[in-house]
């Protein structure tokens, strides 16, 4: 089971091992070596924000 990581700079989830840096893991899109674990609570809160906005728009339209 792999660890779900995303790039701190661009949000990409594709990483490569850079041979010139001694095998250090870097982002394949922006080249940054800073990454963080993907949080499921962030995705849930993002979903709730979009749901609240959709309900507010629906109430305004009606």
C-alpha positions as CSV (number, residue, x, y, z in Angstrom):
1,X,0.0,0.0,0.0
2,X,1.5,3.3,-1.1
3,X,1.5,6.5,0.9
4,X,-0.7,9.2,-0.7
5,X,1.6,12.2,-1.1
6,X,1.1,15.5,-2.9
7,X,3.6,18.2,-3.9
8,X,3.5,21.2,-1.5
9,X,4.0,23.6,-4.4
10,X,1.9,22.4,-7.3
11,X,-0.3,19.7,-5.8
12,X,0.8,17.0,-8.2
13,X,0.9,13.4,-7.0
14,X,3.6,12.2,-9.4
15,X,7.1,11.8,-8.0
16,X,10.4,10.5,-9.4
17,X,13.7,9.6,-7.8
18,X,16.4,12.1,-9.0
19,X,19.6,10.3,-9.6
20,X,21.7,13.5,-9.5
21,X,20.5,14.2,-5.9
22,X,21.4,10.7,-4.7
23,X,17.9,9.2,-5.2
24,X,16.0,12.0,-3.4
25,X,12.3,12.0,-4.3
26,X,11.2,15.1,-6.3
27,X,8.1,16.2,-8.0
28,X,8.1,15.3,-11.7
29,X,6.2,18.5,-12.7
30,X,7.9,21.3,-10.8
31,X,11.0,19.6,-9.4
32,X,10.3,20.5,-5.8
33,X,11.4,18.1,-3.0
34,X,8.8,19.3,-0.5
35,X,5.7,17.2,-0.2
36,X,2.9,16.4,2.3
37,X,0.6,13.5,2.9
38,X,-2.8,13.8,1.4
39,X,-5.4,14.3,4.0
40,X,-8.9,12.9,3.7
41,X,-10.3,15.4,6.1
42,X,-9.3,18.2,3.7
43,X,-11.3,16.5,0.9
44,X,-14.3,16.1,3.2
45,X,-14.2,19.8,4.3
46,X,-13.8,20.9,0.6
47,X,-16.9,18.8,-0.3
48,X,-18.9,20.4,2.5
49,X,-17.9,23.9,1.4
50,X,-19.1,23.2,-2.2
51,X,-22.3,21.7,-0.8
52,X,-23.0,24.8,1.3
53,X,-22.3,27.1,-1.7
54,X,-24.7,25.0,-3.9
55,X,-27.4,25.1,-1.2
56,X,-27.0,28.9,-0.8
57,X,-27.2,29.4,-4.6
58,X,-30.3,27.2,-4.7
59,X,-32.0,29.2,-2.0
60,X,-31.2,32.5,-3.7
61,X,-32.5,31.4,-7.0
62,X,-35.8,30.1,-5.5
